[in-house]
Amino acid sequence: MQYSIEGEPLPVVICNLAPGETMITEKGAMSWMSPNMHMETKGGGIGKMFGRMFSGESMFVNEYTAQNGPGMIAFASSFPGSIRAFQITPGNDLICQKSAFLASEVGVELSVHFQKRLGAGFFGGEGFVMQRLSGNGIAFIEIDGYVKEYELGPGQQIIIDTGYLAAMSSTCSIDVVTVPGVKNMLFGGEGIFNTVVTGPGRVYIQTMPASQLAAALGGVGTAAK
């Protein structure tokens, strides 16, 4: 499979498949394709179906296979930002925000990832459940806005405001801390909790979470009234 990512800030990934190659995608992600791409909807077992549902995706996935020659299929982002390609290999899993998965080669498996710490799930902004991409193959994920990457060493930490964590290596851990000081919590405008990611591993931070944009647009709409 060969691919190109084009058109930021409204990107699309265009995949060119050899005969017999297959891509999997979330429901409704296909934007355009060549006529010889054959689609089949699959569940993959009750456990996997419910795992995908809890991780923010549809219980079913669509498989697209190039038949009778090379094929082409495109997957467009649903939100202004970035599409990133990740090479997933055994032992090199990726943990990402809910609904980040866009498409992948058929060897990649999408499953649920529960936070080890309950507080991290309820107050960290990334939700109690995240997505885990494992297996073997190239996966494409959507990131809201621009993406900034950091490589953390063992024990090295970074503090991230609520909702800005897009993805991280599975070797990283996540926790939540309260903003110090009651005055800071109530009047600082930064909320009550921050997300803390601890290395080793790579962290991907997004600059325009959908939730933040929705809040900003809601404020503009209220002010206009």
Secondary structure, DSSP 8 states (H G I E B T S, - for coil): -EEEEE-TTS-EEEEEE-TT-EEEE-TT-EEEE-TTEEEEEE---HHHHHHHHHTTS-S-EEEEEE-SS-EEEEEE-SSSEEEEEEEEBTTB-EEE-TT-EEEEETTEEEEEEE-SSHHHHHHSSS-SEEEEEEESEEEEEEEES-EEEEEE-TT-EEEEETT-EEEEETT-EEEEEE-SSHHHHHHSSS-SEEEEEESSEEEEEESS-HHHHHHHHHHHHHHH-
